[in-house]
């Protein structure tokens, strides 16, 4: 299935539904920017949430949280995609999410399901 852009006025409900549906699926999170190149922030960890951080009704950042919540030492990794501009969703032929690409003012955050 082709990649589709999520309209900005739908980010909040889309990300709430997306997080609920895909919670605990393993993800890799990569950040790309001209300053530092490509860096892996999360490697094969369960997705916990992807949430918009609203300020004065505008999208200021998107918070990506992944990690383990079980066991004796639960841990999570939080990444902020600052100043998001567009969100792209890539799905497989069955409509299951393969990746989410958040383009920001200075790069992008790629959430890839593994």
N, C-alpha and C positions, 0 to 999 in steps of 0.2 A: 504494500500500500504506500502511496506517496507520503512525503513529509508535508505536514500542514502547519500553518502559522496560527497561533492562538491570539485572537484579538485582545488587545490590552484591557478593554472593559470587561473581559471574561476571565482574567487571570485569577482573581480571588476564588470564584466558585470552581474553576477548572483545577487549580492546584489543590483545593480541599478534596475534591473527588479523586483526583489523580493520586494523592497521598494515601487516602483511605483504601483505594483499590490496589495499590502497589506496595503497601506497607509490608515490610519484612522480606521483599524480594532483594536479592543481592545486587549491588551496584558497584561500579567504578565511577569515581568523579574526577574529571580532569579539568584543569583550568589553563586557559591559553591567554597570553597577553604579550604585547610587543616588548614589554620590559623584562619579563622573566622567561618567555617561551612557554612550552608546555610542561605542566607539573601535575603529577597524580596526587590528589588530596585524599582519596578514599580508594582502597583496593579490596574488592570483593567483600563488602560489609552490607548488612541488612539496611534497607532504606527505612528511616523512621518518619520523616516528614519533609515536605517542601512547602514553605509558607511565604506569602508576600508580607513584607514589613511596611505597613502603610503609615505615611506621615502627611497630615493635612490632606488626606484623600488621594495622594499621589503615591505611585510605587517608588520607593526609595531603594529597596533591596529585596532580594529573594533569599530566604534562609533554607539551606539544604542540611538536613541532619541525618547521619547514618551511624550505625554502630550496634553494639550488643547491649540489650537491657537485662539479660538473664545472668545467672551465676553469682559468684561471690564478689566479683569486681566489674560491675557494669560500666561500660564506657561508650562514649559517643564522640563523633567529630562533627563540628558545625562549620559550615562554609557560608560566607555572605557573598552573593553575586550583587555587587553594588551598581546602582544606576542601570537597571535592566532596560533594554530597548525593545527586544522581541523575544518571544518564546516559540520554538519549533518543536513539534512532536513527530517522531518517526514511529510508525507501527508496522508490525508484520502483516502478512496476508489475512490473518485471523483477527486483526484488530487489537492485538496485544502490544503494549508499548515496548519498543526496543531501545529508545533513547529520547532524552529531552535536552534540547540545546537552548541555553539562555544566553543571548547576545547582550553584552553590556556596552557601556560607552568606551571601555578600554580593552575589550577582549571577549571571551566567552567561557561559560561553564558547561561542560558536557556531562550528563548523567547517563551512563550506559548500563543497561541491565545485562548481567552475566548469567 
